[in-house]
Amino acid sequence: MATPRTPRLPFSAVGNAAVSSGVRGTGFSRLASSKGLSRGAILADVFMVVIWGATIPGLMWLGAAGGF
């Protein structure tokens, strides 16, 4: 006698189970809620974004000055 197959769950049911169990895709919410971010980590992130934001227009300006 053949054993019956288990039914496949629809995608939304799997997604709801993952959300209700506290699993997130990025993991940032778990990091921020469990340990908290130090002031140094936040300042380092802000500094990195500022430098990145200044680098892109700077490189575009150099490219325009070079004739690209």
Phi, psi and omega in degrees: 000135182278143177278142181289148178282150175280140182291147177276138179278143175292160185302319182295326179293322178293318180296319179294322179294321180292321181289319183291336179275357176092008180274128179243158183288321186269331182084353182293322182295323177293319180295314183292325184276328185277312185253331186081156179259135179286162180297323179294321179293320179293316179296322177296320178295316179296317179299317180296320179294320179296315179297316179298319179293331178276332182290318184297308177297326178298316178292324177294322178295317178296322178294320178292322178292329180277354177093016179275000000 
